[in-house]
Amino acid sequence: MNFQRKPSPTRQDAAFWAITVDEHMERLHATPQGLAQREAEKRLQRFGANRLNGKKKTGPWRLFLAQFKSSIILILLFATGLSFFLHDRIDAVIISIIVLISGILGFWQEQSAADAVDKLLALVRVKVTVLRDNRILETWPDELVPGDVVVLKAGDVIPADCLLLAADHLFIDEAMLSGESYPVEKSPGTVAADAPLGKRNNALWMGTHVQSGEAKALVVATGPRTEFGKLSERIRRKAPETDFERGIRHFGYLLMEVTLILVILIFAVNVYLHKPVIDSFLFALALAVGLTPQLLPAVISINLAHGAKRMAEEKVIVKQLTSIENFGSMNVLCSDKTGTLTEGIVHVKGALDAAGNPSDKVSRYAYLNSCFETGFANPIDEAVRGALAFDVGHYRKLAEVPYDFYRKRLSVLVSDSGTEVLITKGALANVLAACTQVENGDGTLADIEEVRESIQQHYEAFSAQGLRTLGVAYKPLAEKRENVKEEEKDMLFLGFLTLFDPPKANCAQTIRQLGQLGVTLKIITGDNRWVAETVSRELGLDGAKILTGPEIAQMSGNALINLMPEINVFAEVEPNQKERIILALKQAGFVVGYMGDGINDVSALHAADVGISVDSAADVAKETAQIVLLEKNLDVLLQGVKEGRITFANTLKYVFMATSANFGNMFSMAGASLILPFLPLLPKQILLTNLLTDFPEMTIASDRVDSDMVAQPRRWNIRFIKKFMVTFGFVSSIFDYMTFGLLLWLQVPLEQFRTGWFLESVISAALIIFVVRSKKPVFKSRPGNYLTITTWMIVGLTLALPYLPLAPLIGFQPLPLPTLGMLGVIVLSYMITAEAAKRLFYRGTQL
């Protein structure tokens, strides 16, 4: 296959739905049997990966340069370069080296975090079925190229813009592009070039998904050339900001405002006091670096990546790192019961006629319906095929009307020795709606209305036992019809198929544990209220209030929101009502997680604060969710919630550190520079202070977290952080000024003054980690090993610095032992006072 010409983008991409399949095949040099693998690889080089630009991974060099994109860092480097030519070249080199080391440290940590996350995401990537070399194989969606032939089934995400080659009862959910909630039926053919999006019934769009049916389609546009790609280019819309991201942004604004005011003031006053302009400018910029939470992005990335790795060990894969915080903040979890709260293995209880007696004919017809079903795999048909056994060798399948979430029934047309029979199985109410008569156990017929009340009584009795009840009906046909779907009327009701899915043995205990963590479980199910009530009672949710789908349909938005806190079970819920329930819960003030794995769960997964799916879910559900469980088990989810809270708690620890000793030291230094006739620290010494205190904070992701920080959901609280910053910054400043006073009283030389202040500043900022990392007293909360080791290593290195050969280059001078001892007393006093302040602070303040 020789592909020399690139297809015309004007005709192919702009109105491919108006061109015949044969013309597309010719222009794309494609065949219905698919491309050759080698040709597909060539086209991949020509057209590029089938992904949108927004998903392109940041390269190592871009990530490295991003460490220096802060305007303050750039100004500092510019000023350093200026001083290199006008002032002290050694100082300029030292400052540049310190900034470079800091950048390398941030790059290494972020790159490691990104690599770890990529490996985790690879575990839950979805694949697409494609024809290559006339063979069916699976490949990654981003490897698709124009000319590929893809095979689609219910639950698949459409991987590119495609033209239909063949379709079997294909319905596509195009809500993400059209806004229409009802799926669109698709069929091969051609459509007018000016047809609106909703009328292009022969075209499939990237990002939409198959609601039901099967199809084979030709890929005609990939990546940014798709309709969704063009839309993304036009609007450049970012994903909605999470509560976690909003909290980080507000915290950054808080420190930047204080930093900007302080730096401008310090520089202006130092110049006014006739101190050297370059020194004053570098000093002000170095202070800005010390005050700015420049390490915050790296620490957050490390914390989230480390949390994602720990969660992966608990069989929880995080696709979107910022969702970890929402996972930890979640206080309501909505879930279907099947497979999550129950065993997920459906068992057939019985096949009964309309009078409730065992029926061989109901068994046989239910088996035939399930045996010939090919729409998509589901546990009910698997259970029927496993529990019942009949010889179907003389039966022949003629047609099928696949199950969909609006008809709620599945019909199969079979031929039995020349006799054609349409067999329907599905939700009882929907099957009854297609029936006009009932066949009794003795073969006699009766009007459906005569026995409708009796059927309902049987249904309620089965449901009260926790059984799921389906209806089975049939209709003899004289000959094969063109549109079998239209024959789902005037049918004969045959009987009931009852099934059960027992609750998991430890599920009730897990639900109690979730409640102890502050997470309320709310069950959303399509089952009737009697089944839902029975199962909820077995799960320990005695007395749970139940709200049904029909009742929800009659409610106003405000009425539904007001009911949310007291309703724990939603029964008989339609697929489109799940999203409404989730949105009502969010409007009621809850942080909502939704756990779903089906095609009809997509809108609810998207609406929830954190969408949770499982590895065995439909592709579209797995793609939509931010978190994917490798096991459909609440125990796995329970561990994930704990890990999410641990990650958030460790992120907050960095915030507390940045707003306690670090911030206090820089603030004190700024004030001292206005009083002292010299700069309390040189710019290079300030940057070295900042670098050394960064090292212990890099290990905060591995720190232990107290149980009280995991016990309840927590969210960003900027007011709390402001109060924390003022309280502990004030305590830090008291001892900073005590250090200034001591060194002035001792009348030490200028180099020793700066050395003493440097030692006190770095050591106090390092050791205060042990105080602010926990609400408990220091001796009652054991820190992580890495945090302990790195902190004491920094303390040791700081004490050794004045005695190293490079000390004169940095401007340090060894201190007399009595001076070191007095500084040690100040640091110890600071730790004791900070511990006492912590007890008072938390006594009147809740995080």
N, C-alpha and C positions, 0 to 999 in steps of 0.2 A: 504494500500500500504506500503510494508516494504522495506525500502531502507537501506540495511546494507553495501553494498560495494560502494566505491567511483569509478566511472568509470575510466577506464584506460586512462590516459592523453596522452599516446603515440598514440593510434589509434584514440581516439575521437578528440583530439585537433589538431593533426598534419595533418590528411587527412580525416576529417569527411565526405567530399564530395564524397569519394570513397566507402562509406558504405551505405547500403540500409536503407530506413526509418524504415522497420520492425526490423532490427538489432539494430538500434539506440533506438527504443522504448523499446526493450527487455533489452538492456544494461543500459538504463537510468531509467528503471522501470516506463516508461511513457505511456500515452495513447493519442489518438487524441482528447479526451475530456478534456485533461489538468490534472494537478496535484490537489490533495486535498490541501486545504489551510494549514492544519496542517503540511502536508508533505513539502510544499513549505517553511514554516517557519523553519523546521528542516534543510532543505538544505541550507537555507540562513545562518544558524549558521555554517554549515560545509564549504561551499564554500566562504563565505564572501560576502560583498556588491558588486553589479555589478557596480563598478566604478574604474577608473584608480587611481593609487597611488597618482598622482599629485593633485587630487582633495580632498584628505583627509584633514579634518578640523584640525587645530592646537588646541590641548587640552589646558585647562586653565594653567596647570603646565608648559607646554612647552612655552606658551605665557609669563608666568611670568618670567621664567628663561631667555627668550629672551631679557628681559629688561636689563640684565646684561651681554650680550654677547659681548659688545664692549671691545676690547682689552685694551683700556685705563682704563675702569672701573675695569676690572679684575686685571690689574697691581696695580691699586689704592687699591683695597681690599687686595691684597697680601702684599703690602707695609704697609697697616694699621695693618694687622695681625702681621707683623714683628715688627712694633713699639709697638704693644701690649705687646710683650715679652721683647723688648729691651729699650723701651722709655716710653712714657706717655700713660698709659692704658685708662685713662678717655678720652683723645683726640681720641684714636683709637675707642672707643665705640661710641662717638658722631659722628665721621665721618661715621662709619658703619650704624648708625641709619639714618643719613641724606641720604645716598645712598639708603638705604632700602625704606625710605619714597618716594623718587623720583621714585624708581622702582615700588612701589605699585601704585603710582599715574598714571604712564604710563600704567601699566597693567589694572587698572580699566577703564581708558578711552578707551584703545584699545579693551578690552573685550566688553564694552558697545557698541562700534562702530560695532564690528563684529556681535553681537547679533542683533542689529538693521538691519544690512544689510541682515542677514539670513532671518529675518521675511519678508523683502521686496522681496527677491528672491523667497520665497515660493509662492508669488502671481502669478508668471509667469513660474513656473516649468511646464514642459510638462509631461503628463502621457502616459502610453502605455496600449493598450487593450490586455487582456490576458484571457485565459480560465482557470478557477479554479472551481473545483467541478462541472464541466460540465456547468458552467455559464459564461457568458461574463461580465467581470468587468474591471475597470481601476485601475492601480497601478503605483507606482513610478518606473522608470527604474532601480534604484539601488536595487530594491527588487526582480528582476528577478533571476531565478536559472536555471541550466541545467535541462531539462525535461519539462519546461514550454512551452505552445503553445501560440504564439502571433498572433494577427490578425492585418494586416497592410493594409493601404490605401494610396492613393496619398498624398504626403506632409509629411508622417511620417518619423521620423528618425529611422533607424534600431538600436534597443537598445542593441543587443548582436550578436555574431556570431550564425547563424541559418541555418538549413537545411529546404528547401522548402517542405511543405506537399501538398499544392495546390496553383495555381496561375492563375489569369485571366488577360491576356495581361499586365504582370508585367514588368515594365522597371525601372531599378535602376541606379541612378547616383553614380558611383564609382570613380569620379575624384580625391577625396581626397586620395585614395589609389593607383589608377592606373595612374592618370594623364590624362586619356582619357576624352575628353569633351563630347562625345556622350554616352547616357545611354545604359546599357546592358540589353537585354531581358533575363528574367529568367524563368526557368521551372523545375518541379520536375524531379527526376531521379538520376542517379549516374554518376560520372565522374572519369576518371583515376586519381590515386593518384598523379601522377607527372604532372598533367595538370597545366599550368600557371594560375595565378590569374584571368586574363581576360576570361579564358575559363571555370571557375568553375560555370557553369550556374545554378546549383542547390543550390548554397550557397549564403547567405546574410551576409554582414560584418558590424560589429558595426561601427557606425558613418557615414555610407553612407545613402542615403535616397531614398524613393520611388518617382520616377518621374511621373509614371502613373500606373493605374491598381490596383488590389487587390491581397492579398495573405494570406495564413496561414502557419506558420513556426514553427519548433521545435527548441528551444534554446539548443545549444550544448556546448557553451563556453561563460563565462562571465568575466568581469573585465580584469585583466592583462593577462588572458589566451586567450583573443581574438586576432585576427590578428592585430588590431589597438593597443591593449595593449602591444603586443610583440614589435611592431614598436616603441611605445613610450619608452619602456624600453631600446631598443637598442640605440636610438638616443638622448634620454633625452633632447629633444628640448624645450626650453622655448618659450613662446609667444613673438612675436616681441616687442621690447622695444618701448613704446610710447614716443611722444615728451615730455610729462609731466615727465615721469620717467627719460628720458635722462637729462632734465633740473635739476631735483633733484640730480642726480648722479654728474653732473658737479659742481653744487653748493657745494655738500659735498666734492668733491675733492679740490675745492678752499679753503675751510676753513681748511681741514685736512693738506694741504700743509703748510699753514701759521702756523697752530698749531704745527706741527712737528718741523719746523725750530725754532720756538720761544721757545718751551719747552726744546729742546736740548741745545739751547744757554743759557737759564736762569739757567738750572741745572749746566752746565759747569762753568759759571761765578760765581755762588754762591759758588760752591765748591772751585774755585780758590781763592775767597775772604775769605776762611776759615770759612764759615758758616756751622753749623751742617749738615752733609750729609743726615741724615734721614729727617730732617726738609726741607732741600732744595729739596730732591726728592719728598716728599709729596706735597710741595708747587708747584713744576713744574707739577706734575700730577693733582693737584686740578685746576691749571690754564688750563690744557688741557681739563678737564671736563667742565670748564666754557666757553672755546673757542669752543669746539666741539658742533655741533648742535644735541646733543643726543636726544633732544625732537622732532626733525624734523619728524621722522617716526610716533610718536604718534600724533603730531599735524596734519600731513597730513591725517592719518587714521580718526581722529576725524572730520576734515574739510570735507573730502569726505563722511563719513558716515552721518554727519549732512546735507550735501548738498543732499545726496541721500534721506534722510527722507523728506526734504523740497520739493524735486522734486516729491516724491511719493504723497505728498499732492496736487501737480499739475497734478497727474495722469501720471507721468513719472517714470518708474521703471528702476533703473540702475543695470545692471547685473555685469558689470566690472567697479569698482570704478574709475580706472585711466582714463576711457573713458570720465569722467565728464569734464576733462580739454580739451580734443579734442572736446567735445560738445560745450564748450564755445569758443574755438578757431576756430570753423568751420566758413568758409566764403563762402562756396558753399553748397547748399542743393539740391541734386538730388531726384526727386520723380516722381512716376507715377501719373497720374491725377485721376484715378478712386478711389473714396472713400476718397481721401485726399484733392484734390482740388475740387472734385465734391461731390454730395450728397452720392454717392456710392450705390444708389438705381436705378437700371437700369429699364427703362420703355420701353415697346414696342410701337413704333410709328405706325408701319404698316406692313402688309404682302402683298407684291405686286408681280405681275407676271413680266415676262421679259420686258413687255412694260411699266411697271410702274403703272399698274392699280391694285386696291385692288383684292385680290384673296383668296377665301375661301379654295382652295386646298393647297395653300402655308401655310395658317394658320394651317390647320389640320395636314399637314405633319411636320411642325416645332414643333407643340405641341406633336405629337407622338414621335419625336426624343428626345425632352426634358423630356417627361413624363417617358420614359423607360431608360433614362440615369442613370447609377449607378457608374460611374468612380469616380468623386469627386464633391462636392458641388461647384457651381459657380453661380454668380449673374445673368448671362444671362438665364440659364435654369430656375432659380427660377422666373425670370421676365416673361418668356414665359408661365410657368405653372400658374402663377398668373393672367396674362392678358387674356389668351385664355382658352376656356373651350369646350371640346368635350367629347362625350361618347366613352371611349376606352374599354368598357367591352367585345366587340367581337374581340378585338385585342389581340394577344399573342406574347410576346417577345421571339425570338429564339436565338439571338446572339447580341453581341455588340463589336464594335471596339472603345475603349475609345479615348477621345481627347488626343493628345500629342502636344508638342510645336514645332514639326518638320512637321507633317502632317497638323496641325492646322485645323482639322476637326473631327467630331464625327459621327460615323455611327451606326445605329441600324437596325437590321433585324427583321421585324415583320411579323406575319401571320394574314391575314384578310380573314376569312372564307375559308381557304385553299390556298389563294393566298399569296405568299411571296414577300415582298417588302423591298428593302434596302434603307433606308432614310439617307441622309447625310446632315449635317449642319456645317458651319464653315466659315473661312475667304474666302471672295469672290474669290480671285485669286486661292486659293488652291482648292476650290470646282469646279471652272471652269476648272482647270487642269485635273479633273477627268471626265469631260463631253465631249461628242462628238456631242450632239444634244440639242436643246432647245424646250421645250413644250410651245406653245403659249397659250394665255388665252382661245382660242376656242378649244384647244385640239390638234391642228395640230402641226406637228414637223418640225423643220428647222435645217439646219446645224449650228453648234455653230459659225463657222467663219463668217457666213452671218450677225449675230447680235452682234458679239463681240464688235464692235465699239459703237453700241447703248447701250449695257450693261455698257460699260465703262463711257459713257456720263451720264447715270442715276446714276452710282456710284459716279461720281464727283459732280453731283448736290446734291445728298443726303449728301455727306460729307461736302459740302460747307455750309449746314444748321447745321452742327455740329452733324450729325447723324452717328452712327456706323452702317455699313451695312454688313450683312452676306449673304451668298448664301445658297440656299436650292436646293437639287437635289435628284433624286430617280432613282431606277433601279428595274424593276420587275425581279424576279428570278423564274425559272421553278421549282427548288427544292432547299432544304437547302444545302449549300456548307460547306465543312470542314473548309476552310480558307476564312472567309468572307472578311478579309482585302484585299485579292487579287481581290475582286469584285469591289473595288473602282476604276472603270474604265468604259469607254463607258456608262456613266450615262446620264440622261436627266436633263438638267438645268430647274428648275421649277420657280425660282424667287428670290425676295429679302426679307429679314427680317430686318427692320430698327429699331434701338433702340437709346435712348438718356439718358444721365445722366447729369442733369443740374448742373452747378457750385454752390458751397455753397454760401449762401447769403453774408457772411462776408469775403469770402476768398480773394477777391481783396484787402481789407483793411489789412488783415493779411500779405499778400505778401509785401505790402508797409511797414508795420512795420518791417518785417524781413530785408527789404532793408535798413531801417534806422538803424538797428543793424549791418549793414555791411555783411549781409548774402544774397547772390544772389541765387534765385530759378532757377533751370534748370529742365525742364520737360523732362522726358524720357518715351516715350509711344510707344506701338506697333501699335497704330492707324495711319491711313494715314495722309499725311501732311495737307490735307484740314481740317480734323477734328481737328488736333492739332492746326492749325492756328486759327480756329474759337474759340476753347476753350481758347487759350492763349489770344486772343483779349478780350474775355468776362472777363478774369481774370485781365485785366489791363496791359497785356504785349504787348501793341501795337507796331507793327514794329519789333517784336522779330525775329531774324534770325533763320531759320530752317535748320537742317541738317538731311538727311534721312539715314536709314540703308544701302540701296544700295550705297549711296554716300560714307558712312564710309568704306564699304567693298573695295572700289576702292582706298582708301587713304593710304599713307604711315604713319608710326607712327609719324614722325616729322611734317608732314602736319597737322595731326589731333591735335597734341599738340598746334601748332601755332594758330589753329582756336578756341580753347577752350574758351578764354576770351570773344569772341564776339557771341558765339552761346548759346542761352537760351532754345531752343526747339529741341529735338531730336525725330523724328517721324519714323514710320515703322522700329523700332529697333528690331532686333532679340535678344533672350535671351542671347546668348553668346557675343553680342556686348555691353551689359551693362557694363560688367567688363572692356572692353577695353576703354569705355568712362571714367569710374571712374579712371582708371590708367593714362589716358592721362591728366585728370584734376589735379591729384596729381603731375605728372611730370611737369605740367605747373606752379606749385608753390602754388596750392590751398590746403586748409584743407577741405576735402570733407566728407560730410555726405550723406548717401544714405538711403532712406526710401523705404522699400519694404516688402511685406507680402506673396509673392507667392513662389512656388517651384522654379520658374525660376529666382528668385532674389538672390539666395544663393551666387553665385560667386561674384556678385556686393556688397552684404552686407559684405562679407569677405574682399574684396579688399579696401573698403572705410576706411577712418580714423576712422569713427564712423558709425557702422551699426545700423539702427533704424528700428524696426518692431512694430507690434501691437499685443495685447493680442489675437485677433481673427485670427492671421496669421497661416499659415501652421507651423507645429511643427518645421520643419527644418529651416524655416526662423526665428522663435522665438529663436531657439537654437543658431543660428549663430550670431544674433544681440547682440550688447553690451547694447543697450537701448531699452526698450519695452514700448510703449505707451498703456495706458489702454483705450484710445479713439483714433480713427483714425481721427485726427483733427490737422490742422496746428496751431490752437490757443494753444493747449496743447504743441506742439513742441516749440512754441514761448516762453512760460513760462519756459520750460525746458532749453532753450538756456540761458535765463537770469539767472536762478539758477546755471547753469554750470559756468557762468562768475563770479557770486557772490562767489562761492566756490573757484575758482582759485584766485580771488582777495584777499580773506581772507588768503589763503595759502601764497601768496606773502607778506602779512603783517607780518607774522611770520618771513619770511626771512629778511624783512627790520628791524625788531626789533633785530633779532640775529646779524645783521651786523651793528647796530648803537651803542646804549649805551652799550649793553652787551659786544660786541666785543671791543669797545673803552675802557671800564673799565678794562677788562682783559689785554689789550695791555698796558694800562697806568701802571697797577700794575706790569707787567713784567718789564717795563722800570724802575719803581721806585725801584724795588728790586735790581737793579744793582747799584743804587746810594746810597740808604739808608743803614746804617750799620745794619739794622734789616729788617725782612720780613714785608712788609706793612700790610699783613693780614695773619693769620694762615690758614693752609689748611682747617680746619673745618669751618672757617669763609667764605672762598671762596666758599666751597660747599653749605653753608647755603645761601649765596648770590645767587648762581645759582638756588637753590630750590625755594626761595621766588620769584624770577623773573619769574619762570616757571608758577606759578599759574595764573596770568592774561592772559598769552599767551594761556593757555588751553581753555579759553573762547572765543578765537578769532573767532571760527566757527560761533558764534551767533552774531557777530558784524554787524552793518549796513554797507552797501557799497554805496559809492557815485555813482550817475547815470552815471558819465563820465567813471567809471571803467567797466560799463556794456554796454556802447554805441557801442563799437567796439570790434572785436575779439582781444585777446591778447595771446602772447606766451612767453615762457621763454626767457630771454635776459641776459645771463651771463655777458656780457660786461657792461650792465646797472647796474647789481647788484654789480660788482666790483667798478664801479664809485661811487655808493651809499655808499658802505662800506668805501671807502677811504674818501669821503667827510664828512659823519656823524661820522665816527670813529675819524677823525681828530678834529672835533668840540668837541666831547665828551672828547678827551684826553686833550684839552686845559683846560677845567674846572676841569678835574681830577687833573692835575698838579697844578692848582690854589688851589685846596683843600689840596694837599700835602704841598704847600707853606704856606698856612694859618696855618695849624696845626703845622708845624715846627716853624713858626714865633711866634705862641702863646706858644711854648715850653711846650705843654701838655705832660703828662706822656704817656708811651708807650701804655697802655691799652686804654686810651682816644684817642690816635692817631688812633688806629685800629678801635675803635668804631665810631669815626667821619668819617673815610674813608668808613666804612661799611654803615653808614647811607646815606652818599652822593651817594655811588655807587648804592645801592638798590633803593632808592627813585628816583634818576635820571633815572635809567633803567626802572622803572615802569611807571613814568610819560611821558617818551619820546614816549610811545605807542600812546598817544593822538596826537603827532605831526606827526609821520611817517605813521600813519594808513591812511592818506588821503593827496591828493595834495592840498586840500583847507585849509585855515586858521583854527586853532583849533576851534574858536568860530562859524565857519560856517558849520562844519561837526560834527553832533552829534553821539557819539559812542553808541554801544549797551549797554543795562542796565547791563548785566552780566559782561561785560568788565569793565564798570565804577565801579560797586560795588566791584569786586575782586581787582581792582587796588588800590582803596582807602583803602580797608581792609588791603592790604599788606603794604601800606604806614603807616597806623596806627599801625600795628603789629611791623613794623621795628622801629618806634619811641619808642614803648613801651619796646622792647627787653632789652635795657640796664638797665631798672628799675625792671625787673622780677627776681625772686629768682634764676633762672638758668643762669643769666647773667655771674656770675663769672666762671661757668663751661665752657662757650663758650669763655671767655676772654674779656668780655665787661665791661665797667664802665660808669656810668652816666656822661653826659657832662654838663658843666655850661650853663645856659640859653644864655649868650652872644655868646658863641661858637655855640650853636644851631642856633641862629639867623643869624650869619654870614654864616653858612653852608646853611641855607635857602635862603639867598641872592644869593649864588653861584648856587644853583639848579634853582632858578627863572631866573637868568641871562642865564643859560644854555638853558632853555626852550625857552626864547626869541630869543637867538642867533640861536638855531636850527630851529625855525620857519622862521627866516630871511634867513638862509642857504637853507631851503627847497624852498622858493620862487625863489631864484637865481638858484638853482639846476634844478628845473622843467622848468624854463624859457628857458634854453638852452638844455634841454634833454627831449626826448620823451620815455615813457615806451613802 
